[in-house]
Amino acid sequence: MPGNLIDPETIYEFPQPGTLYAEYGDSICAVTEDIDLQLLYSAYMQGVFPWFSEDDGEPVVWHSTDPRFVLQPQDFHIPKSAAKFLKHTPYTYTMDKAFPQVMIECARQSREGQNGTWIGNMMIEAYTKFHEEGYAHSFEVWKDEELVGGFYGVLMGSVFCGESMFTKATDSSKSAFIIFMKAFIECGGVIVDSQSYTDNIARYGAKNISRSAFLKIEEKALYIPLKKSLEVEFEIQASKVVGGRI
């Protein structure tokens, strides 16, 4: 059950990006020493997210990027190769069964052009608490009871903010993301925020839109709850995939 450490009625207002801390870049809204849980909630309610290198000793830097990389239901499509894979997937899929482990594996995932990870202990601790409060969620991929892929993000109303994913087996996270999208759309999801461009999400129809356009969509969608349980619908869509009925 969700905790009670966050007051949904209390939202700390962030400065407009680029007005302060200009030396950090024009997407920066604020810089703090830690990730307060109420501040984290307030950030996502304003299209702001933390992104910094804890390993390099950086402070917590809060961003609101422009343009914003998003995936909307009307643009979502499944690549033929992915659809073919899903008809014979060797994996099982779950939601919210191993949140801390998914974050740890995302931190360990090697990425082209990166020597380290931006997911440190502070991030893991903060988002695990956010998960316990009912806002952050994980999607897991299993093979023979081994965690071989997954991703996590934040769900606020009808907005899902994707944070990071990892892959230890062929097409594990890709297939999980497709199942998630089918469930999210079925539940009435309005927009998936991927923050910045990635080739991985682009293949499903994601595109850049202006920050102002994103915030206009988000402003309404944040207060529209999903019409169904995402966890239940994810299980339904996963069972269809495993049964070869995608």
Rosetta blueprint (number, residue, H / E / L):
1 M L
2 P L
3 G L
4 N L
5 L L
6 I L
7 D L
8 P L
9 E L
10 T L
11 I L
12 Y L
13 E L
14 F L
15 P L
16 Q L
17 P L
18 G L
19 T L
20 L L
21 Y L
22 A H
23 E H
24 Y H
25 G L
26 D L
27 S L
28 I E
29 C E
30 A E
31 V E
32 T E
33 E L
34 D L
35 I L
36 D L
37 L H
38 Q H
39 L H
40 L H
41 Y H
42 S H
43 A H
44 Y H
45 M L
46 Q L
47 G L
48 V L
49 F E
50 P E
51 W L
52 F L
53 S L
54 E L
55 D L
56 D L
57 G L
58 E L
59 P L
60 V E
61 V E
62 W E
63 H E
64 S L
65 T L
66 D L
67 P L
68 R E
69 F E
70 V E
71 L E
72 Q L
73 P H
74 Q H
75 D H
76 F L
77 H L
78 I L
79 P L
80 K H
81 S H
82 A H
83 A H
84 K H
85 F H
86 L H
87 K L
88 H L
89 T L
90 P L
91 Y L
92 T E
93 Y E
94 T E
95 M E
96 D L
97 K L
98 A L
99 F H
100 P H
101 Q H
102 V H
103 M H
104 I H
105 E H
106 C H
107 A H
108 R H
109 Q L
110 S L
111 R L
112 E L
113 G L
114 Q L
115 N L
116 G L
117 T L
118 W L
119 I L
120 G L
121 N H
122 M H
123 M H
124 I H
125 E H
126 A H
127 Y H
128 T H
129 K H
130 F H
131 H H
132 E H
133 E L
134 G L
135 Y L
136 A E
137 H E
138 S E
139 F E
140 E E
141 V E
142 W E
143 K E
144 D L
145 E L
146 E E
147 L E
148 V E
149 G E
150 G E
151 F E
152 Y E
153 G E
154 V E
155 L E
156 M E
157 G L
158 S L
159 V E
160 F E
161 C E
162 G E
163 E E
164 S E
165 M E
166 F E
167 T E
168 K L
169 A L
170 T L
171 D L
172 S H
173 S H
174 K H
175 S H
176 A H
177 F H
178 I H
179 I H
180 F H
181 M H
182 K H
183 A H
184 F H
185 I H
186 E H
187 C L
188 G L
189 G L
190 V L
191 I E
192 V E
193 D E
194 S E
195 Q E
196 S L
197 Y L
198 T L
199 D H
200 N H
201 I H
202 A H
203 R L
204 Y L
205 G L
206 A L
207 K E
208 N E
209 I E
210 S L
211 R H
212 S H
213 A H
214 F H
215 L H
216 K H
217 I H
218 E H
219 E H
220 K H
221 A H
222 L L
223 Y L
224 I L
225 P L
226 L L
227 K L
228 K L
229 S L
230 L H
231 E H
232 V H
233 E H
234 F H
235 E H
236 I H
237 Q H
238 A H
239 S H
240 K H
241 V H
242 V H
243 G L
244 G L
245 R L
246 I L
